[in-house]
């Protein structure tokens, strides 16, 4: 019995040295995107002064415990409220058969946001990268981050992100859409807005 007890203590000490304290084993919290309560939208301008709002119906992703943001937008889910226009955008603008998704990534000072008390908010700027059609483009997003409760954080664009069709390499697609629709013009610059809600996931053991 004495020998067994000693061996057990030795094994416990070795395990503690390898694994560290129990709190370290649990790892940092992760935050999953609440897709049903999150939106990414954009506004197109045609014939000089006709503005129309559109959105992507399917986005997913989250934030790691180390503050790494990764979001995926299903480009097939573009929703302009006009089905034929959705089809044309998929085919001629986004070419979704070849490029079905767009990815957004960035490194956040996430602990600052996670420490917000319910009802508190702060304004910040976040550097993000958009991976679209195989090319990566950096953007600076102006964001208001709010704590809705102890486990839900909401990030809302406090200013639009201006995206250029030319810089993304889809100017020809915009021109094709203009020709098909018989329009005088379609703006090459598009303001993009977002409202993203993140919910704290369970600790992983």
C-alpha positions as CSV (number, residue, x, y, z in Angstrom):
1,X,0.0,0.0,0.0
2,X,2.8,2.4,0.9
3,X,4.6,1.7,-2.3
4,X,1.4,2.2,-4.4
5,X,0.8,5.5,-2.7
6,X,4.3,6.7,-3.4
7,X,4.0,5.7,-7.1
8,X,0.6,7.5,-7.3
9,X,2.1,10.7,-5.9
10,X,5.1,10.5,-8.3
11,X,2.7,10.0,-11.3
12,X,0.6,13.0,-10.1
13,X,3.6,15.3,-9.9
14,X,4.9,14.3,-13.3
15,X,1.4,14.9,-14.8
16,X,1.3,18.3,-13.1
17,X,4.7,19.3,-14.5
18,X,3.7,18.2,-18.1
19,X,0.2,19.6,-18.2
20,X,0.5,22.6,-15.9
21,X,-2.3,23.9,-13.6
22,X,-5.9,22.9,-14.3
23,X,-6.8,26.5,-15.4
24,X,-4.1,26.4,-18.1
25,X,-5.3,23.0,-19.4
26,X,-8.8,24.4,-19.9
27,X,-7.5,27.0,-22.4
28,X,-8.8,30.4,-23.4
29,X,-12.5,31.0,-24.3
30,X,-13.6,31.1,-27.9
31,X,-16.3,33.2,-29.4
32,X,-18.6,31.8,-32.1
33,X,-20.4,34.0,-34.6
34,X,-24.1,34.1,-34.0
35,X,-25.0,33.8,-37.7
36,X,-28.7,34.3,-37.3
37,X,-28.2,37.6,-35.6
38,X,-25.3,38.9,-37.8
39,X,-25.4,40.6,-41.1
40,X,-22.9,41.8,-43.8
41,X,-24.6,44.2,-46.3
42,X,-23.6,46.6,-49.1
43,X,-25.2,49.3,-51.1
44,X,-25.0,49.6,-54.9
45,X,-25.6,52.8,-56.9
46,X,-26.9,52.7,-60.4
47,X,-27.9,55.4,-62.9
48,X,-26.1,58.0,-60.8
49,X,-28.6,58.4,-57.9
50,X,-30.5,55.1,-57.5
51,X,-29.2,53.3,-54.4
52,X,-30.2,49.7,-53.4
53,X,-29.3,47.7,-50.3
54,X,-28.2,44.1,-50.5
55,X,-26.8,41.5,-48.1
56,X,-25.2,38.1,-47.7
57,X,-27.5,35.7,-46.0
58,X,-24.9,33.2,-44.9
59,X,-21.8,34.1,-42.9
60,X,-20.0,31.9,-40.3
61,X,-16.8,31.9,-38.2
62,X,-15.6,33.2,-34.9
63,X,-12.8,34.5,-32.8
64,X,-10.2,32.3,-31.1
65,X,-9.2,32.7,-27.5
66,X,-6.0,34.4,-28.8
67,X,-8.1,37.1,-30.6
68,X,-7.8,35.7,-34.1
69,X,-10.8,36.7,-36.2
70,X,-11.9,34.4,-39.1
71,X,-15.1,34.8,-41.0
72,X,-16.4,33.2,-44.1
73,X,-19.0,34.7,-46.4
74,X,-20.9,32.3,-48.8
75,X,-21.0,34.4,-51.9
76,X,-23.8,32.2,-53.3
77,X,-26.0,33.6,-50.5
78,X,-26.1,37.2,-52.0
79,X,-29.6,38.5,-51.6
80,X,-30.7,41.6,-53.6
81,X,-34.4,40.7,-53.3
82,X,-34.5,40.1,-57.1
83,X,-33.7,36.5,-57.9
84,X,-32.5,37.1,-61.5
85,X,-30.1,39.8,-60.3
86,X,-28.8,37.4,-57.6
87,X,-28.1,34.9,-60.4
88,X,-26.3,37.4,-62.5
89,X,-24.1,38.5,-59.6
90,X,-23.2,34.9,-58.8
91,X,-22.2,34.3,-62.4
92,X,-20.7,37.5,-63.6
93,X,-19.5,39.4,-60.5
94,X,-18.5,36.8,-57.9
95,X,-18.1,33.8,-60.2
96,X,-19.1,31.6,-57.4
97,X,-18.6,28.3,-59.2
98,X,-14.9,29.0,-59.0
99,X,-14.8,31.2,-55.9
100,X,-17.7,30.2,-53.6
101,X,-16.5,32.1,-50.5
102,X,-14.8,35.2,-49.3
103,X,-12.8,35.1,-46.1
104,X,-12.2,37.9,-43.6
105,X,-9.4,37.7,-41.0
106,X,-7.6,39.9,-38.5
107,X,-5.9,40.0,-35.1
108,X,-7.9,41.6,-32.4
109,X,-7.1,42.9,-28.9
110,X,-10.0,40.7,-27.9
111,X,-9.5,40.6,-24.2
112,X,-10.2,44.3,-24.1
113,X,-13.6,43.6,-25.6
114,X,-14.3,40.5,-23.5
115,X,-13.7,42.5,-20.3
116,X,-16.5,45.0,-21.1
117,X,-19.3,45.0,-18.6
118,X,-22.8,44.5,-19.9
119,X,-24.1,47.8,-21.4
120,X,-20.6,49.1,-22.0
121,X,-19.2,49.9,-25.4
122,X,-16.1,51.3,-27.0
123,X,-15.1,52.6,-30.4
124,X,-12.0,51.2,-32.1
125,X,-10.3,50.6,-35.4
126,X,-9.5,47.1,-36.6
127,X,-7.2,46.1,-39.4
128,X,-8.7,43.2,-41.4
129,X,-7.8,41.4,-44.6
130,X,-10.3,40.3,-47.2
131,X,-9.4,37.2,-49.2
132,X,-11.5,37.4,-52.4
133,X,-11.1,35.5,-55.6
134,X,-7.6,34.3,-54.5
135,X,-6.3,37.8,-53.7
136,X,-5.9,39.5,-50.3
137,X,-6.8,43.1,-49.7
138,X,-6.3,45.0,-46.4
139,X,-9.0,47.3,-44.9
140,X,-9.3,49.5,-41.8
141,X,-12.7,49.0,-40.1
142,X,-14.1,51.6,-37.7
143,X,-16.1,49.5,-35.2
144,X,-18.3,50.0,-32.1
145,X,-18.0,47.0,-29.8
146,X,-20.7,46.5,-27.2
147,X,-21.2,43.9,-24.4
148,X,-24.9,42.8,-24.5
149,X,-24.3,40.5,-21.6
150,X,-21.5,38.5,-20.0
151,X,-21.4,36.1,-22.9
152,X,-22.4,38.1,-26.0
153,X,-20.4,40.8,-27.8
154,X,-21.7,42.8,-30.7
155,X,-19.5,44.6,-33.3
156,X,-21.1,47.1,-35.5
157,X,-19.5,49.2,-38.3
158,X,-19.7,52.9,-37.2
159,X,-18.6,53.9,-40.7
160,X,-18.9,52.1,-44.0
161,X,-15.9,50.2,-45.5
162,X,-15.5,51.5,-49.0
163,X,-14.7,48.7,-51.4
164,X,-13.5,49.3,-55.0
165,X,-14.5,46.9,-57.7
166,X,-11.4,47.8,-59.6
167,X,-9.1,47.0,-56.6
168,X,-10.8,43.6,-56.2
169,X,-10.4,42.8,-59.9
170,X,-14.1,42.7,-60.7
171,X,-14.6,45.9,-62.7
172,X,-15.3,43.8,-65.8
173,X,-18.0,42.0,-63.9
174,X,-19.7,45.2,-62.9
175,X,-19.6,46.4,-66.5
176,X,-21.1,43.1,-67.6
177,X,-24.0,43.6,-65.1
178,X,-24.5,47.1,-66.4
179,X,-24.7,45.9,-70.0
180,X,-27.2,43.1,-69.2
181,X,-29.5,45.3,-67.2
182,X,-29.3,48.1,-69.8
183,X,-28.2,50.7,-67.2
184,X,-26.5,54.0,-67.7
185,X,-24.0,53.3,-64.9
186,X,-23.2,51.2,-61.9
187,X,-20.8,52.7,-59.3
188,X,-17.4,50.9,-59.0
189,X,-17.2,52.0,-55.3
190,X,-19.4,50.1,-52.8
191,X,-19.9,50.9,-49.1
192,X,-20.1,47.8,-46.9
193,X,-21.7,47.6,-43.5
194,X,-21.7,44.9,-40.8
195,X,-23.4,44.0,-37.6
196,X,-21.7,40.9,-36.0
197,X,-22.7,39.2,-32.8
198,X,-20.4,36.8,-31.1
199,X,-21.4,34.3,-28.4
200,X,-18.9,32.9,-25.9
201,X,-18.4,29.1,-26.4
202,X,-17.7,26.6,-23.7
203,X,-14.2,26.1,-22.4
204,X,-12.5,23.1,-23.9
205,X,-11.0,20.6,-21.6
